[in-house]
Amino acid sequence: MTRRLLPILLLLAVLAPPLSSRADEVADAKARFRKGAELYRARQYREAIAEFEEAYRLKPAGAIHYNVAQCHEKLGEWPAAIRSYHDYLREAPEANDRAVVRAAVKKLEERLAATGAQPLLVYSDPPGADVRIDGRLRGVTPFHIVLPPGSYDVALALAGHERVEQEIAMSSRAAQVLELQLRPAQPSAATEAPPAGAAQALTATPAPDLAARPKDAAAAPRSSPLVSGTAAEAAPRREKRRIYTWIAVGTAVAAAATGGYFGWSARQAESAIDGMSQPSGTVSSGHAADATSRAHRANAMFVVAGTAAAASATLFFVEKKF
């Protein structure tokens, strides 16, 4: 895997910003993870959760949610364990132990069925939305709560986005997972269109004041401080000649940045296998799958970046003016 990532690292050295500023945070995250694993083995599950969560805050990695779920399960905190298992499945979509994790969630749901309540998990994109249940503010996304069977009205609100409201039916047999996409709020019609009078003022050409014209106006040279017709027509053509070059350059930069991110995250997943002890073997295999997938994505992005860069160089000369 290191050989596959070598081209990525070389290109990152040129295009990506230096990562040395985060070296201390990454090292601290690894130390926290190791401490959490030691506490887990010592059956100090509450303390292990704190270490794992701090490691995630410093360096987010979906596999950490699995370890947090294991701790909650050992403590008998089944709703919290279900929440952490779902977080793991959402952030590690290519993990090869997904079937095992779903089976673990199913067993926890069966245990909770005897209590007559199940957890409601609410996720939003983007996160941080206020969650109201039957009109009462309960928290922000990502959010979970345990509810008895029944119908509930769930509403999400986030500044700058449209409010979303949905009715759900909770059962005593399985958890309810609600994932909602929040759309940016559209400007109102009042802000989009100017008043009718203003529109007329902008478009109407005022009648010339003939009485104010000097007598020799007809003989005066026809000059104006406004842009001449030739210059006014030339400006749009200059913008048109360079727009395709800018598009190619933007594509190259965006692809390089995306490839840089996937390359960096692949290295982090690879380092996690070598540098972190795991309370479960499934986490290590999940890291390996993540690293391989992200390395392939990074290489594909760099091919796109190289192609777009070559196209921008060609367009630079074809369009004549940059």
N, C-alpha and C positions, 0 to 999 in steps of 0.2 A: 504494500500500500504506500510506503514511503517513496518508492520509485515513481509511482503514478502521480504523486503530489508534487514531485520536484519541479515540473514546469509551472505549476500553480504558484509555488513559493517564489520562483524567479520573477514572474510577472507581478506578483504582489509587491515585491521590493521596489518596483518601478511605479506602479499605478496606485497602490493602496496606501493610506496614511500609516505611519509607524504605529505598531501595537505595543511598544515597550511601556507606554504609560499605563497599560492595564496589566502588566506582568505581576505586580504585587497583588492585585485583586484575584487574578487567576490562581496564584500560589496560595492565597488565603482561602479561596474556595476549596481547593484540593485538601488543605489541612482540615477545614471544617468537615468535609465529606469523610475523611479518614477518622476523625474524632467521632462523627456520628455512627460510623460502622463499628467502632470499638464500643461505644455505649450500647449499641444494639446487641452485640454479642454478650455484653454484661447485663442484659435485660433491663437497662435503664432507658426504656422506650420514650418517656416524656422528654428527657434530656437529648436523646438521639434526634427526635423530631426538630428540636430547636436548632441543632447543628446542621441538619439536612436543609432546613428552610433558609438558614443564613447562607449556606453554600449556594442554594438556588438564587438567592437575591444577588449574590456577588457574580455568579456565572450561571445563568439559566440553562438547565439541561433537563429534558423531559424524563429521563430515567430516574432522577431524584424523586419524582412523585411516587414511583413504585416503592421506594424504600420508606417514604413517609406513610404510604398506605399499609405497608407491612407493620409498622410501629402502631398505627391506630388499630389495626386488627388485633394485635397482641394485647392492647389495652382494653379491648372490647368496645371501642368507639366505632361501631359499624357504619353509621352514616358518614362520618369523616373519612373512613377507609374507602367507602364507595366513591366519594368525591375525589380523593387522591388517585384512585385507580382510573377514573374517567379522565382526570387531568393528564395522566400518563398516556392513555390511549389517544387523546387529542393531540398531544405534543410529540408523540413518537408513532406516527401513522404507519411506518414501515417496520416496526418491531416484529420479530418473528414469534413472540410469545403472546400475541393478542388473544388467541383462543384460550390460553391458560388464564389470562387476566379476566376475560369475560366469565369464565367458569367460576372464578373466585368471587366476582361481583354477584353472580347468580346465587351462590351459597349464602352470601351476606344478606341478600334480599329475602331469601327464605327464612333466615333467622329473624329479620325485622318483621316479617309477616305476622309472627306470633304476637308482636306488640301492637298491631293494628295501625301502624304508620310507616311511611316510606319517605326517603329524602326527595326533595325537588331541587334539581341542579339547573341553574340559569346562567347561560353564557351569552355574551354579546360581542359583536365585532363592529366598531371598536369597543373595548371593555371600559369599565368605569361608569356605567349607566346606573341611575337610581332605579331600584326595584321596589315597586309597590304591589302589595297583594291585598286585594279587596279594598283598595284605596289607602292602605296604610304603608308608609315607608318602612322597609325592612332591611335594606342594605344596598350595596353596589355590586355590579358584576365584576368578576365571576362570583356567584353567590349560591349558597345551599341552605336549605332549611328542611326540617322534618315536619310533615303534615299528615293528618288523618285522611281517610278517603273522603272525597267530595269534590265539588266544582269550585274553582277559584278563578278570579280575574287577576291576571298578571299584566302589569304595565311597566314599560321601560322608558326612561326619559334621559336624554343626554344633550347638553347645550350644543346648538348648531346642527342637530339631527331631528328627524321627524319622530314623534312619539309613537311607540308601538304598544298595542294592547292585544292580549290573546286570552281566551278562556281555556282552561285546562281541566282535566278530570283526573284526580289522584285516586289510585287504588291501593289496596293493602298488600298487593302481590309483588310489585316491582317499582323501582325508582322511576321518576319522571325526569327526562333531560330535555331542556328547552334551549335551543340555540337560535339566536335571532340576529339578523343582519340589519344594522341601523343605517338608514339612508340620510345623506345630507339634506338639511331643510332647504326647500325651494323659496326664493324671495317672493314676497307677496306682489300681487298685481299693482298695488299702489306704488311700490318702489321700482317696478320695472318700467312703467310708462309715465312720461311727464304729463302734466295737465294739458288739456286741449289748447288752452291759450298759449302755454309755453311752446308746444309743438309748432303752432302757427308762427310764433315769434322767431323760431329757429329756422323755419323753412321759407317764410315769406321774404321777398326782396323789397325793401322800402322804396317808395317812389322818390325819384330825385327831386331836390328842391331847386327848381329852375330859377327862382327869384334870387337865390343866393349865389348863383354862378356869376363870375366876373364876365364883363362884356367881351373880353378877349379870350374867353375859354375855348371858343372854337378854334382859335389860332394857336392855342398853347400846344406844346408837344404832348403826345399821348403816352404818358408815363405813369407808373403806379408803384407804390412801395410793396404791393403784393407780389407773390411769386409768379413769374411769367408762366405762360402755358407750357413752354418747353421744359422749364425746370420742374414744374409740378408733375409733368408726365414722366420725367426721368426718375424721380424718387421711387415710385412704386416699382419701376423696372429693376432698380438696384436691389430692392428688398427681395424681389422675385428671383434674381440671379443667385443670391446667396442662401436662400432658405433651405434648399436641398442639401447644401454642404453642412449647414447647421444641424439638420435632421440626422445626417450620417454621423457627425461628431457626437451628438447627444446619444445616439444609439450605442456608439462605441463606448462612451463613458459609462452609461447605465449598465451595459452588459459586463464591462470590466469590473464595476463595483459589485454587481450581483455575483459574478464569478469569484471575486475576492472574498465575499462573505461566505459562500459555500465552501471555498477552499479552507478558510480559517476555521469554520465550524467543523469541517472534516478532521482537521488536525486536532481540534479540541476533543472530538469524540475518540480519536485514536489515542490521545494522551490519557483520556479517562480510563481506557483499558489497561494501560501500562502503569498509571500512577495512582489509581484509586482501588481500594479493597471494596468488595461488594458483599452485602449480606445475602444476595441471591445471584445465582449464575445466570439467570435470564437477563439481568441488567447488562452484563458483559456482552452477551450476544446481541442485545439491542444496540449497544454502542457500535459494535462492528458493522452491523447492517447500516446504521446511520452514516458511519464514516464512508463506507463504499458508495452509497447512494449520493451523498453530498459531493464526493470527489468527482463522480461522473457528471453531475450537474455543473460543477465548477468548470471542468474542462470544456463542456458544451458552450457555456457562457463566454469563455475566452476565445473560442473559435468564432462566435458571433461578433465579439469585440474586434478581433483582428480583421474580419471581413468588412465590418462597418468602417474601421479606420482606413483600410485600403480604398474603400469607396469614397470616403471623404477627401482623400488625397487626389483621386481622379476628378471628383467634382470641383475641387479647388481650381483646376486648370480649365475644365470644360466651361464653367460658369464665368471665368475670366476675372471676376471681382469677388473678393471674399468679404 
